[in-house]
Amino acid sequence: MTSNALTVPAVALGTWAWGDSGQPGDGYFGSRLSQSVLREVVEKAQSNGFTLWDTAVAYGMGRSETVLAQALAGYDRSEYQLSTKFTPQLAGDGADPVADMLEQSLERLGADYVDLFWIHNPADVARWTPPLIPLLESGKIKHVGVSNHTMEQIALADRILGEAGLRVEAVQNHFSLLYRGSERAGILDYCREHDVRFFSYMVLEQGALTGRYNPANPLPEGSSRAAVYNGILHRLGALTDRMGAIGADRGASAADVATAWAIAKGTTPIIGVTKAGHIDGLVRARGIELADVEIAELEALADAADVDTRGWWEHEMQ
Ligand SMILES: NC(=O)c1ccc[n+]([C@@H]2O[C@H](COP(=O)([O-])OP(=O)(O)OC[C@H]3O[C@@H](n4cnc5c(N)ncnc54)[C@H](OP(=O)(O)O)[C@@H]3O)[C@@H](O)[C@H]2O)c1
């Protein structure tokens, strides 16, 4: 129930890319992830306190949830938190599509509750928010969040839950150095003022902001992320070089600095980890304190790159 406060680690872990892990999946990331590598990721993450796992039925049409459950096998349910989503576009035609989708996710996840359940996008806030109430009341979901919602849509969902004495406890939006619509729209301020946790996704812009990829070493050919980012990598060099230099002073990488930036903005980044070594980066990022002047410099370089990385599924935040 929402009476238990939502407590989360400094960084949450995203498993969208796990949906196409070497099996027929959605081919979005072009990653070839093996179950043994993902198990290593889980073990390293869990032992370093990164215990909140974000997934969705939409990631590889259930495959991400299945693979995540396999990778978490053997851990006690109390040792990790599960975050998954209701995706309106995948709603079935039963009497309660939200409860049905949750049941199917629980089955794939091998769980009897999820810690955080999201409405994936604001396809129809008035329709899809009320069915969350009985799920919260039954304890099948512990906390509710809304994703890709504008300020008005967040407030509407919160009003609907408020009639049952419940509330929106978390917001999950695209938020990176290159994409700061939620800050401009006042959503970060709203979350701070209302004790709502803001989760930022695609902080690394699917790899484009890690410093690992550049025009000479582009994202995997044929993947959807390559189609989105390879054409703009040449505009990102000044920013990723500066992130790399700021990181080097602290024994960290450009990716660690991108993550540290999202933490410094008061958000909980959801990082799409695909390698055990990425967890070392998150440990470093958790310890980095960026100076205001560094934050301002990075944001100015990001603005100068002048790119629009809004996902095809997203609407403008204002
Ligand atoms: N609610 C929504 O609509 C929505 C939308 C998008 C994402 N999300 C959530 O947010 C999560 C994160 O987004 P994302 O996975 O799309 O992209 P992301 O976190 O911006 O980038 C992930 C990619 O960055 C690289 N990477 C990850 N951790 C790294 C580290 N510590 N150091 C260096 N490189 C690292 C990996 O690339 P390589 O594999 O090439 O190394 C990985 O595939 C998703 O998994 C999902 O849970 C939610």
The ligand as a MOL file (V3000), in Angstrom:
LIG
                    3D

  0  0  0     0  0            999 V3000
M  V30 BEGIN CTAB
M  V30 COUNTS 48 52 0 0 0
M  V30 BEGIN ATOM
M  V30 1 N 9.0840 4.6620 -19.6560 0
M  V30 2 C 9.5420 4.6820 -20.8790 0
M  V30 3 O 8.8430 5.0220 -21.8330 0
M  V30 4 C 10.9890 4.3050 -21.1040 0
M  V30 5 C 11.5830 4.5800 -22.3360 0
M  V30 6 C 12.9260 4.2510 -22.4840 0
M  V30 7 C 13.6370 3.6440 -21.4640 0
M  V30 8 N 12.9980 3.3570 -20.2820 0 CHG=1
M  V30 9 C 13.7170 2.6840 -19.1700 0
M  V30 10 O 14.9530 3.3110 -18.9500 0
M  V30 11 C 16.0020 2.3610 -19.1050 0
M  V30 12 C 17.2400 3.0510 -19.6210 0
M  V30 13 O 17.0590 3.4720 -20.9570 0
M  V30 14 P 17.7730 2.7470 -22.1770 0
M  V30 15 O 18.1620 1.3770 -21.7540 0
M  V30 16 O 16.8700 2.9130 -23.3420 0 CHG=-1
M  V30 17 O 19.0280 3.6430 -22.4620 0
M  V30 18 P 20.2700 4.2260 -21.6310 0
M  V30 19 O 20.2590 3.8230 -20.2120 0
M  V30 20 O 20.3470 5.6660 -21.9770 0
M  V30 21 O 21.4610 3.5190 -22.3990 0
M  V30 22 C 21.6840 2.1470 -22.3260 0
M  V30 23 C 22.9280 1.7880 -23.1190 0
M  V30 24 O 24.0520 2.5160 -22.6070 0
M  V30 25 C 25.1690 1.6660 -22.4270 0
M  V30 26 N 25.4840 1.6500 -20.9870 0
M  V30 27 C 24.6510 1.3220 -19.9740 0
M  V30 28 N 25.2270 1.5150 -18.7720 0
M  V30 29 C 26.4540 1.9980 -19.0170 0
M  V30 30 C 27.5140 2.4060 -18.1760 0
M  V30 31 N 27.4280 2.3960 -16.8370 0
M  V30 32 N 28.6530 2.8510 -18.7660 0
M  V30 33 C 28.7580 2.8910 -20.1120 0
M  V30 34 N 27.7590 2.5260 -20.9590 0
M  V30 35 C 26.6300 2.0810 -20.4150 0
M  V30 36 C 24.7760 0.3110 -22.9870 0
M  V30 37 O 25.2000 0.2910 -24.3350 0
M  V30 38 P 26.0190 -0.9600 -24.9020 0
M  V30 39 O 25.1560 -2.1620 -24.6260 0
M  V30 40 O 26.1800 -0.6360 -26.3280 0
M  V30 41 O 27.3060 -0.9810 -24.1100 0
M  V30 42 C 23.2530 0.3320 -22.9390 0
M  V30 43 O 22.6560 -0.4390 -23.9620 0
M  V30 44 C 15.4070 1.2790 -20.0080 0
M  V30 45 O 16.1420 0.0620 -19.9420 0
M  V30 46 C 14.0130 1.2120 -19.4570 0
M  V30 47 O 14.0000 0.4610 -18.2500 0
M  V30 48 C 11.7010 3.7010 -20.0830 0
M  V30 END ATOM
M  V30 BEGIN BOND
M  V30 1 1 1 2
M  V30 2 2 2 3
M  V30 3 1 2 4
M  V30 4 1 4 5
M  V30 5 2 4 48
M  V30 6 2 5 6
M  V30 7 1 6 7
M  V30 8 2 7 8
M  V30 9 1 8 9
M  V30 10 1 8 48
M  V30 11 1 9 10
M  V30 12 1 9 46
M  V30 13 1 10 11
M  V30 14 1 11 12
M  V30 15 1 11 44
M  V30 16 1 12 13
M  V30 17 1 13 14
M  V30 18 2 14 15
M  V30 19 1 14 16
M  V30 20 1 14 17
M  V30 21 1 17 18
M  V30 22 2 18 19
M  V30 23 1 18 20
M  V30 24 1 18 21
M  V30 25 1 21 22
M  V30 26 1 22 23
M  V30 27 1 23 24
M  V30 28 1 23 42
M  V30 29 1 24 25
M  V30 30 1 25 26
M  V30 31 1 25 36
M  V30 32 1 26 27
M  V30 33 1 26 35
M  V30 34 2 27 28
M  V30 35 1 28 29
M  V30 36 1 29 30
M  V30 37 2 29 35
M  V30 38 1 30 31
M  V30 39 2 30 32
M  V30 40 1 32 33
M  V30 41 2 33 34
M  V30 42 1 34 35
M  V30 43 1 36 37
M  V30 44 1 36 42
M  V30 45 1 37 38
M  V30 46 2 38 39
M  V30 47 1 38 40
M  V30 48 1 38 41
M  V30 49 1 42 43
M  V30 50 1 44 45
M  V30 51 1 44 46
M  V30 52 1 46 47
M  V30 END BOND
M  V30 END CTAB
M  END
